[in-house]
Amino acid sequence: MNDPTFTINSNIIDYVARIAEKVGQIYGSQAYHTNLKLRKINRLRSIQSSLAIENNSLTLNQVTDIIEGKRVLGLPHEIQEVKNAYQAYEHLLDFNPFNVKDFLKAHHYITSDLIKDSGHFRSQGVGVFDGEKLLHAGANYTFVPQLITDLFKWAKNSNVHPLILSCIVHFEIEFIHPFVDGNGRIGRLWQTLILSNWNELFAWVPVETVVYQNQQGYYNALQISTKSGNSEAFIEFMLFAIFESLKEIPNRKITDIFTDINTDKLTKTELEFLEQIAYYLDKTGEITNYRAQLLTNKSDISVKKYFAKFVELGLLQVEGKNKGRKYLIMK
């Protein structure tokens, strides 16, 4: 295999600088590291989004219920995809991003009980189709093991910045298409792994969610880079997705947002709830009961109880009535 072909343009350089700055802000605040609930939610968002890109119809709430062992009405193979993806992401930091055996092991986690060749490179030709139109034919299957070995060897010895490197490896995995199924999921997982090896923060950043929200842009970037044989367009798109996902991560402490807070007056669950909504409040200036339910996965009754307590303590003020009611940080 020849070394991957890529071009680093001014937009890519700008994204790398902005992402590095954002990572520094998040680390400096320490707010994210102690918020285990938010990290768990973001992990589940990553899983749900990565599967949704591949047409899995299960919602975030359904994915959460599956992981928590609750019964969910859904297609058996979609439920299995969730369980498999969760196992893969839970083992993320155990993998070596440049080890082929770990790559195959991760694929086995992703596709276990779903395909016959789980954890094995394909032994047949594959293609990516739009209806009957062939968009991309994967590499000849006889070359796949060596192509992946060469890619990982190049990546391990490369001096390219990890942010850019992760995008290149992701693209090359999709280009080679090493498996019968699961190529998209393993490509996104492997990019997350490379990013996490650079900075562990990325093990909990839901980049996949932004990719899903901009799915057509993702496919367009893949197609442009595939046609040109240069991953420039794909690198630029994925750096955009990384930067956008980081913008959702809190970079301020809760005491910076609620300057008069006395945490001794809050129970552990009340404080956890406040942390979950604090960063949305800080960003938007207000929050509704319904939005809080979506952010925290709490019931309407529970959310009302928490809000009543925060208003009583002078942390929040309420405006409007009934469905028009919203809560704001006390000025």
GUDOTOR-872935 format. One record per residue: residue in one letter; x, y, z of N, C-alpha, C, O in turn. Coordinates in steps of 0.02 Angstrom, whole numbers, plus 32768, in hexadecimal, padded with zeros to 4 digits. Example, Ala and Ser with C-alpha at 12.3 -4.5 7.8 and 13.67 -1.06 7.14 Angstrom:
// GUDOTOR-872935
a82947EE4818682677F1F818682947F5B818682C87F5A81A7;s82827F90816282AC7FCB816582858002818A829E80398192;
//
This chain:
// GUDOTOR-872935
m802A7FC48000800080008000802B803E8000805C80438026;n801A806E7FD6803B80AF7FD9802180D680157FEB80C8802E;d80498106802B8032813080637FF2815480507FE981668016;p7FC5816080807F87818480717F9581C880527FC581EA8064;t7F6A81DC80237F70821D80037F40824E80257F048241802A;f7F5A8286803B7F3182B8805C7F5182FD80537F8D83038049;t7F27833080587F3E837680547F26839A80927EED839380A7;i7F5283C180B07F4083E880EC7F37843180D67F68845480C8;n7EF8844880D47EEB848C80BE7EE484BA80FB7EEB84A48134;s7ED784FA80EE7ED5852B81247E9A851F81537EA0852D818F;n7E61850681397E2884F681647E3984BF81967E2584C281D0;i7E5D848D817E7E71845581A97E9F846E81E17E97845C821B;i7ED0849881CF7EFE84B482017ED784DD82357EE584D98271;d7EA68504821D7E7D852C824A7E558501827A7E51851082B5;y7E3784CC82607E10849E828A7E3C847E82C07E27847882FA;v7E77846982AD7EA5844982DE7EB4847983177EB484668351;a7EC184B883067ED184EA833A7E9484F783677E9C84FB83A3;r7E5984FC83497E1D850A83707E0984CF839C7DF384D883D5;i7E12849383827E03845783A97E32845183E47E1D8443841C;a7E73845C83D87EA48458840E7E95848C84457E9B847D8480;e7E8084C784307E6F84FC84617E3184E784897E2F84F084C6;k7DFF84CA84677DC284B584897DD0847C84BB7DB5847C84F2;v7DFA844D84A77E0D841784D47E2F843285127E22841B854A;g7E5A8463850A7E7C848285437E4B84A485727E5384A085AE;q7E1884C585567DE684E685807DBE84B385A87DB184BE85E3;i7DAB847D85887D84844985AA7DAC842985E17D94841E8619;y7DEB841985D27E1783FC86057E23842B863F7E2584178679;g7E2C846A862E7E3A849B86627E0184A486937E0C84B386CE;s7DC3849B867C7D8984A586A87D7F846A86D87D638473870E;q7D95842E86C47D8C83F186EA7D4383DE86F37D3383AD8716;a7D15840386D47CCE83F786DD7CB883B486BF7C8E839286DB;y7CD683A286877CC0836686637CD9832686857CB782F38684;h7D14832986A37D3282ED86BF7D0B82D186FA7D0A82958706;t7CEC82FD87207CC782E7875B7C7E82D8874C7C5B82BD8776;n7C6682E987117C2182DF86FF7C18829C86DC7C148298869E;l7C16826687047C13822386E97BD1821786C47BCF81F18693;k7B9B823786DC7B5A822F86BB7B5C824986747B4382298646;l7B7A8283866B7B7F82A186297BAA827785FB7B9B826F85C0;r7BDF825B86167C0B823085EE7BE581F385D67BEB81DD859D;k7BBC81D686047B95819B85F17B6381AC85BB7B5B8187858B;i7B4181E585C27B0F81FB85907B318204854C7B1681EF8519;n7B6B8223854C7B8F822F850D7BA681EE84ED7BA681E884B0;r7BB981BD85167BCC817C84FB7B90815C84D87B97814084A2;l7B56816084F77B19814384DA7B058169849B7AEB814B846C;r7B0F81AB849B7B0181D3845F7B2E81BD84257B1881B883EC;s7B6E81B084357B9D819984017B85815883E27B84815083A5;i7B708129840D7B5980E883F67B1A80EF83CC7B1680D38395;q7AE9811383E67AA9811B83C27AB4813C837D7A978127834C;s7ADE816F837C7AE98193833E7B10816A830A7AFE816982CF;s7B44814783217B6B811E82F27B4080E882D37B4880D88298;l7B1280CB82FB7AE5809882E07AB080B782B37A9C80998281;a7A9880F382C67A648114829E7A7E812482587A5881238227;i7ABE813382537ADC814082117AD4810381E47ACE810981A7;e7AD480C882037ACC808981DE7A83807281DE7A75803781D3;n7A5480A181EA7A0C809481E579EF806C821F79B9804F8218;n7A11806A825879F2804E829479BF808082AE79CF80BB82B7;s7981806A82BA794A809882C9794080A68313791380CD8325;l79668087833F795C808F8387796F80D5839F79A180F1838A;t794680F083CC7951813383E779848132841F799780FC8437;l7999816D843579C88171846D79AA815384AC79CD813084D1;n796A816084B9794A814384F4794880F784F0795280D58522;q793B80DD84B47939809484AC797F807684B67987804284D5;v79B18098849A79F7808184A37A09808184ED7A2880518505;t79F580B585117A0380BA855979E18080857E7A00806185A9;d79A38072856C797F803B858E799F7FF8858079A47FCE85AD;i79B77FED854379D87FAD85337A177FA4855D7A227F6E8578;i7A3F7FD985627A7D7FD485887A6F7FCA85D37A967FAB85F6;e7A377FE585EA7A247FDD863079FE7F9C863D79E77F908675;g79F87F71860A79DA7F2F8612798F7F2E861179707EFC8625;k79707F6485F979277F6785F6790E7F4985B479337F478583;r78D07F3385B478B17F16857878A07F4F854778847F82855B;v78B07F45850978A37F7784D578837F55849978997F208483;l784D7F748480782F7F5A844378577F738407785D7FAF83FC;g78737F4583E2789B7F5983A978B17F1C838278A87EE38399;l78CE7F28834878E77EF0831F79217ECF8343794E7EF1835B;p79227E8C834779577E69836B799E7E7C835579CA7E84837E;h79A87E83831379EC7E9382FB7A007ED9830F7A3B7EE6831A;e79D07F08831479E07F4C832979F27F4E83737A1F7F728388;i79CE7F27839B79DE7F2283E27A237F0383EC7A497F198416;q7A337ED083C37A757EB183C87AAC7EE183B47AE27EE183D1;e7A9E7F0B83817ACF7F3E836C7AE07F6D83A57B197F8083AE;v7AAD7F7F83CD7AB97FAC84067AE57F8A843A7B167FA78451;k7AD57F4D844B7AFC7F27847D7B447F1F84657B737F26848C;n7B4D7F1084257B907F0784097BB87F48840B7BF27F49841F;a7B987F7F83F57BBB7FBF83F37BCF7FD584397C057FF08443;y7BA47FC8846A7BB47FDA84AF7BF27FB584C77C1E7FD284E7;q7BF77F7584B67C327F4E84C97C717F6A84A97CA57F6F84C9;a7C6C7F7C84697CA67F9684457CBD7FD884647CF97FE1846F;y7C8F800584737CA2804684907CBA803F84D87CE5806484EE;e7C9F800F84FC7CB5800385417CFE7FEA85437D227FF68573;h7D137FC6850F7D577FAC850B7D867FDB84E47DC07FCA84D8;l7D6C801584D27D91804384A67DD9804E84BB7E0780478493;l7DE3806084FA7E25807285127E538036851D7E8E803F852F;d7E387FFA85127E627FBE85167E847FAE84D37EB47F8784D1;f7E6C7FCD849E7E867FBE845B7EC47FE8844B7ECB80218461;n7EF17FC984257F2A7FED84077F15800183C17F067FD68398;p7F14804283B17EFA805883707F23804283347F0D804882FB;f7F60802683417F8B8012830A7F967FC683097FC47FAD82E8;n7F6A7FA2832D7F707F5A83327F387F39830B7EFD7F458319;v7F497F1082DA7F177EF182AE7EEB7EC082D67EAF7EBB82C9;k7F097E9B83057EE17E6C832D7EAC7E9083567E747E78835D;d7EBE7ECA83717E8D7EF283967E567F0C83687E1C7F10837C;f7E697F1D832B7E397F3582F97E067EFE82EB7DCA7F0C82E7;l7E1D7EC182E37DF07E8982D67DC67E7983147D8B7E67830E;k7DE47E80834E7DBF7E74838C7D867EA783947D4E7E9583A7;a7D957EE583847D617F1A83877D297F0B83567CEE7F158366;h7D3B7EF4831A7D077EE282E97CDC7EA983027CA07EA782F5;h7CFB7E7B83257CD47E4383417CA27E5D83757C697E478376;y7CB77E8B839F7C897EA983CF7C4E7EC983AA7C147EC083BE;i7C5C7EEE83767C297F1383527BF77EE7832D7BBC7EF78329;t7C0F7EAF83127BE47E8682E67BD47E4183037BB87E1782DF;s7BE57E3483427BD87DF283607B8E7DDF835B7B627E088369;d7B827DA283467B3E7D86833E7B157DAA83087AD87DA48306;l7B377DD082DE7B147DF482A87B2A7DDC82637B017DD78235;i7B6A7DCD825B7B847DB5821B7BB07D7882257BCB7D6D825B;k7BB77D5181F17BDD7D1381F57C277D2081FE7C497CFB8223;d7C417D5381DE7C8A7D6081DE7C9E7D9582127CCC7DBB8206;s7C7B7D96824B7C8A7DC7827F7CD27DBF82977CE77D8982AA;g7CF87DF782967D3D7DF582AD7D6E7DDB82797DA87DCD8289;h7D587DD5823B7D847DBC82057D7F7DEA81C97D4A7E0481B9;f7DB87DF481A77DB77E1981697D8C7DF481367D867DB68139;r7D707E1981087D447DFA80D77D6B7DCE80A57DA67DD88099;s7D477D9E808A7D657D7080597D3E7D7380187D387D427FF4;q7D237DAE800A7CFC7DB87FCD7CFC7E027FBB7D0F7E2C7FE4;g7CE67E137F7F7CE27E587F6B7CA67E7A7F8A7C737E5A7F97;v7CAB7EBB7F967C737EE27FB17C717F257F8D7CA17F3B7F6E;g7C377F457F907C307F877F737BFE7FB07F9B7BD47F947FBF;v7C037FF17F967BD4801F7FB57BA680377F7D7BBC80527F4B;f7B64802D7F887B34803C7F537B0280717F697AF280777FA4;d7AEB80987F397AB280C47F427A7C80A97F147A7B80B97ED8;g7A4F80807F2F7A21805B7F057A4880277EDE7A687FFB7EFC;e7A46802B7E9C7A6C7FFD7E727AAE801C7E5A7AD57FFC7E37;k7AB9805B7E6D7AF5807E7E567B2F80717E857B2A807C7EC1;l7B6780587E697BA3804B7E917BC7808C7E9F7BDE80AE7E70;l7BCD809E7EDF7BF180DA7EF37C3A80CD7EFF7C6580F67EEF;h7C4980927F1B7C8F80837F2B7C9780387F317C7180177F54;a7CC9801D7F0F7CDA7FD67F157D157FD07F467D487FF17F3C;g7D0D7FA77F797D437F9E7FA97D807F7F7F897D7C7F647F51;a7DB87F817FAB7DF67F647F917DED7F197F867DC47EF97FA6;n7E147EFE7F587E147EB67F4C7E207E927F8F7E4F7EA27FB3;y7DF47E637FA07DF67E447FE27E397E217FF17E4B7E1B802B;t7E5C7E0B7FBE7E9C7DE97FCA7ED17E197FE57F027E048004;f7EC77E5A7FD87EF87E8C7FEF7EE67EAC80327F0F7ECE8050;v7EA97EA0804A7E907EC380857EBD7EBC80C37ECF7EEF80E1;p7ED17E7F80D77EFB7E7981137F3B7EA3810F7F4F7EC3813F;q7F5B7EA180D57F9A7EC780CD7F8D7F1180CC7FB47F3880E6;l7F567F2680AC7F457F6D80A97F3A7F8B80EF7F517FC180FE;i7F167F6681197F0A7F7D815E7F4A7F7D81867F577FAA81AD;t7F737F49817D7FB47F45819F7FE07F80818C7FFF7F9F81B8;d7FE37F8F814D800C7FC781357FF0800A814E801780378160;l7FAE8011814E7F8F804F81667FA1805B81AF7FB4809381C1;f7F9C802981D87FAA803182207FF5803D822C800780628259;k801F801E82038067802982098078807181F8809F8091821A;w8059808A81C2806480D081AF804C80FE81E6806F812D81F9;a800F80F281FF7FF2811D8233801C811E8273802481528292;k803580E58286805D80E082C3809D810982BE80B3812782EF;n80BB810B828280FB812E827980F38175825E812581988254;s80B6818A825280A981CB823480B38203826780A781FA82A3;n80CA823D824F80D08278827A809682A9826D809882E38283;v80628292824A802682BB823E800182C482807FFD829582A8;h7FE682FF828C7FC2830D82CA7F8982D982D37F6682CA82A3;p7F8082BE83107F4D828B831C7F07829F83057EE0827382F0;l7EF582DE83097EB382F382F27EAB82E582A87E7782CC8292;i7EDE82F582817EDC82E982397EE5829E822B7EC482828200;l7F13827F824F7F21823882457EE3820D824F7ED681DF8228;s7EBC821E82827E7F81F682907E4F81FA82557E2E81C88245;c7E4A823482357E1E823C81FB7E37821481BF7E1081F4819C;i7E78821581B57E9681F0817D7E8A81A581857E7681848155;v7E97818C81C07E8D814481CD7E44813181C47E3480FD81A7;h7E17815B81DE7DD0814F81D67DBE814A818C7D9C811B8177;f7DD6817981657DC78178811D7DE4813A80FB7DC2811980D3;e7E228129810A7E4280F180EA7E1F80AF80FA7E1B808280D1;i7E0580A981387DDF806D814A7DA08068811F7D9080338105;e7D7E80A081167D42809F80EB7D54809180A37D30806E8080;f7D8C80AB808C7DA380A280477DB48058803A7DA1803B8008;i7DD9803A80697DEC7FF480627DB07FC6806A7DAA7F938049;h7D827FD980987D467FB280A77D597F6A80BA7D4A7F3B8095;p7D7B7F6280F27D9A7F2181027D697EE981157D7D7EAE8117;f7D2A7EFA81247CFC7EC7813D7CBD7EC281117CAD7EF080EB;v7C9B7E8B81187C5C7E8280F57C297EB3810E7C017ECE80E7;d7C297EC0814F7BFA7EEF816D7C1C7F0F81AA7C4A7EF281C7;g7C057F4A81BD7C1F7F6B81F87C587F9B81EA7C787FB38219;n7C657FAB81AA7C9D7FD781997C94801E81B37CC3803C81CC;g7C58803981AD7C4B807C81C67C53808182117C7280B0822B;r7C37805082347C3B8050827E7C83804982967C97806B82C5;i7CA9801C82777CEE8012828E7D19804E827B7D47805F829F;g7D0B806E82427D3180A9822E7D2880E282607D5881038272;r7CE980ED82757CDC812382A57CF8811282EA7D13813D830C;l7CF280D282FD7D0F80BC833D7D5A80C6833D7D7780DC836F;w7D7B80B483057DC480B883037DDD80FF83037E12810D831E;q7DB7812D82E57DCA817382EA7DC5818B83327DF181AE834B;t7D8F817783547D878189839B7DC1816D83C47DD9818D83F2;l7DD7813083B47E0E811183D87E4F813983CF7E7281468400;i7E5F814C83927E9C817383867E9881B683AA7ECA81CC83C8;l7E5E81D683A77E55821583CB7E5D820B84177E7C82358439;s7E4181D584317E4581C784797E8C81B984907E9E81C784C8;n7EB4819B84637EFB819084747F2181D184767F5381D7849A;w7F0A820284507F28824584547F11826984927F39828884B6;n7ED0826684A07EB3828684DB7E76825D84F07E46825784CA;e7E788242852C7E44821485437DFE823485457DCC82108546;l7DFB827685447DBB829985417D90827F85087D53827B850F;f7DB0826D84D07D8A825A84947D678216849A7D3E82058470;a7D7781F084CE7D5381B284DA7D0A81C184EC7CE0819484E9;w7CFC820084FF7CB9821285177C9A824B84EF7C6782678502;v7CB9825D84B77C9E8293848E7C75827584557C8F824D842E;p7C35828684507C098266841E7C11828483D87BE282A283BD;v7C4B827A83BA7C57829383767C25827383467C0F82938316;e7C14823483537BE6821083267BA2823383217B81822F82EE;t7B8E825583577B4E827883577B4E82B183247B1D82BA82FF;v7B8482D683207B89830C82EF7B8D82EF82A97B70830B827A;v7BB082B882A17BB28297825F7B6C828382497B59828D8210;y7B45826682787B01825182687AD5828E82567AAD828A8228;q7ADE82C4827A7AB78301826D7AC98320822A7AA28346820D;n7B05831082117B1C832B81D17B2E82F081A27B6282F08182;q7B0182BF81A17B0F8280817F7B1D828881357B4A82678119;q7AF882B481147B0482BE80CC7B4982DC80C07B6A82CA808F;g7B5D830A80EC7BA0832780E67BD682F280EF7C0B82F580CE;y7BCA82C3811B7BF8828B81277C00826180E87C38825280D3;y7BC7824F80CA7BC98227808D7BE9824E80537C0F8232802B;n7BD8828E804E7BF582B780187C4182BA801E7C6582B47FEC;a7C5982C4805C7CA282C880677CC3828680567CF982858038;l7CA4824E80697CBE820C80577CC28204800B7CF481EC7FF1;q7C8D82197FE97C8A82107FA17CBD823C7F7D7CDF82257F4F;i7CC4827B7F937CF482A87F747D3B828D7F7D7D63828C7F4E;s7D4B82787FBA7D8E825F7FC87D9C821D7FA37DD482107F8D;t7D6981F47F9D7D7081B57F797D7E81C17F2F7DAA81A27F12;k7D5981F07F117D6281FF7ECA7DA6821E7EBB7DC582107E88;s7DBC824A7EE97DFC826D7EDF7E3882447EF47E7082517EE0;g7E2B82107F1E7E6381EA7F397E8B82107F6C7EC481FF7F7C;n7E6D82467F877E8E82727FB87E5C827E7FF07E2382937FE3;s7E6F8272802E7E40827580677E3482BC80817E1682C480B6;e7E4B82EF805D7E46833480747DFE834780887DF3836180BF;a7DCE833A805D7D88834D806B7D6D832980A87D49834680D1;f7D8082EA80AF7D6982C380E87D8982DC81297D6782E0815C;i7DC882EC81277DEB830781627DC88346817A7DBA834F81B5;e7DBA8372814A7D9B83B2815B7D5683A8817A7D4483C881AB;f7D2E837A815E7CEC836D817A7CF1835181C17CCD836781ED;m7D1C832081CB7D208300820D7D3B832F82427D26832C827B;l7D69835C822F7D81838E825F7D4983BE82727D4483D382AB;f7D1E83CF82417CE383F782507CB783D282837CA083F082B3;a7CAC839182787C82836982A67CA0836682EC7C7C836B831E;i7CE2835E82EF7D04835C83317CFC839F83557CEC83A08390;f7D0783D583317D02841883507CBB842683687CB1843F839F;e7C8A8415833F7C44842083537C3183F7838F7C0C840F83BB;s7C4983BA83937C39838F83CD7C5983A9840C7C3C83A48442;l7C9483C684077CB683E284427C928420845C7C95842F8498;k7C6F844384307C4B848084457C13847084767BFC849B849A;e7BFC843084767BC6841C84A27BE1840784E77BBA83FD8516;i7C2283FF84ED7C3F83E8852C7C498422855C7C6484568548;p7C35841B859A7C3C845385CA7C85846485D67CAF843785DF;n7C9584A485D77CD884BA85E87CD984EC86217D098511862C;r7CA084ED86467C9C851686817C8584EC86BC7C5D84BE86B3;k7C9D84FB86F87C8784D887347C4184F087467C2D85288735;i7C1C84C6876A7BD884D8877D7BD8851487AC7BA8853B87AC;t7C0E851D87D27C13855787FF7C1F859887D87C1285CF87F2;d7C378591879A7C3F85CC876F7BFB85E287537BF0861D8746;i7BCF85B2874B7B8D85C0872F7B5D85D887657B398609875C;f7B5D85B3879D7B3385C687D67B6185E0880D7B7885BB8838;t7B6E8620880B7BA2863D88377B8E863B88817BBA863C88AD;d7B4D8639888F7B37863988D67B2385F488EE7B0185EE8921;i7B3785C088CB7B20857D88DD7B408565891F7B7B8571892B;n7B18854489467B30852289837B2084D8897A7AE884C28985;t7B5284B289657B47846C89547B31844289907B15840C8987;d7B3E845A89CD7B2984358A097ADE84318A0F7AC484058A31;k7ABA845E89EE7A71845E89F17A51843289BC7A13842E89B8;l7A7A841189937A6183E6895E7A74839E896B7AAB838F8981;t7A468370895D7A56832989607A82831889257A8A833F88F6;k7A9E82DD89267ACA82C788EF7AA482C688AD7ABE82DC887A;t7A6682AB88AE7A3F82A788707A2A82EC88577A2782F8881B;e7A1B831A88867A09835E88727A44838288517A3C83A68820;l7A808377886D7ABC839688517ACC8379880C7AE0839D87DF;e7AC3833788057ACF831887C47A9F8333878F7AB383418756;f7A60833C87A27A2F835887747A41839F87617A3E83B28726;l7A5583C787927A68840C87857AA4841087567AA7843B872A;e7AD483E2875F7B0F83E087337AFB83D086EB7B1783EA86BB;q7AC983A386E47AB3838E86A27A9183C7867B7A9683CA863D;i7A6F83F4869E7A4C842A867B7A74846B867C7A64849A8657;a7AA7847086A77ACB84AF86B17AEB84C886717AEA85048663;y7B08849B864A7B2E84B086107B0084C585D77B1184EF85AE;y7AC484A685D47A9284BC85A47A79850285B77A72852E858D;l7A6C850C85F87A58854E86117A8C858386037A7D85BB85EF;d7ACB8570860F7B0285A086057B0785B485BB7B1985ED85AB;k7AF78585858F7AFD859185487AC185B7852B7AC985E38501;t7A8485A685437A4885C285257A2685F785507A0086208536;g7A3485F885917A17862A85BD79D5861585DD79BE8635860C;e79B685E085C2797685C985DE796C858085CE798C856485A1;i793C856185F3792E851A85E778E5850D85F978CA852B8628;t78C584DF85D5788184CB85E478808487860678B384638606;n784884768623784084348642784D83FD860F786F83CC861D;y7831840585D3783883D285A0788183C8858B789983908583;r78A58401858278EB83FC856E791483D985A4794183B28595;a790483E885E3792883C8861B791B837C861C79488356862C;q78DE8368860B78CF8320860778FA82FF85D2791482C885DD;l7902831F8598792A83038563797482FE8576799582CD8565;l798C8330859979D3833285AC79E482FF85E27A1B82E485E4;t79B482F3860F79C382CB864B79A28286864C79B4825C8675;n7973827C861E794D823D861C79248233865C791781FA8670;k790F826A867B78E6826886B7789C827386A4788D828D866F;s786F825E86D17828826686C4781282AE86D0783582D686EF;d77D782BE86B677BB830186BE77B48313870977C4834B871D;i779C82E48730779282F0877877D482FE879B77D9832C87C4;s780782D6878B784982DF87AA7867832387987882834587C3;v786283358758787E83758742785C83AF8766787D83DE877B;k781A83AD876C77F683E18790780D83E787D87815841E87F2;k781983AF87F7783083AE883D787583CE8843788183F68871;y78A283BD881578E683DA881778E38426880B7903844C882F;f78BC843B87D978B8848287CB789B84A9880678B284E08815;a7869848D8827784B84AE8862788084B98898788184ED88B8;k78AB848888A178E0848D88D4791284C488C1792784EB88EB;f792584C68881795784F7886B793B853F886E7960856E887D;v78FA8546886078DA8587886778D8859C88B078E585D688C1;e78C8856D88DB78C5857A8923790A8590893E790D85BB896A;l793F8573892479838583893B799D85C3891A79D485DA892A;g797885DF88EB798E861C88CA79C18611889379E38640887F;l79C785D2887A79F585C3884479D685D4880079F885E987D2;l799585CA87FC797085D687BE7935860487CB791B86088803;q79208626879778E2864D879A78B58634876278CC861D872F;v78748638876D7844861D873E781E8655871B780C8687873A;e7811864A86DB77E9867986B477B48652868D77C0861B8676;g777886708686774386518660771C861E8688772C860F86C1;k76E88604866876BE85D3868976B08598865A76B4859D861D;n769F8561867A768B8524865676BF8511862076FA850B8630;k76AA850885E176D884F285AD770B8528859B773F8518857E;g76FC856785AB772A859D859C775D85AB85D3778485DA85CF;r775C858186077789858C864077D0857B862E77DE8548860D;k77FE85A58643784585998638786C85B08675785485DA869C;y78A78595867C78D185A486B7791285C586A0792F85B3866D;l792885F686C77963861C86B77990861E86F579798618872D;i79D1862886E97A00862F872079F08671874479E986A68724;m79EC866D878679DD86A887AD7A1386DD87A57A4E86D087AE;k79FD871A87947A2C875087887A3B877587CA7A6387A487CA;
//
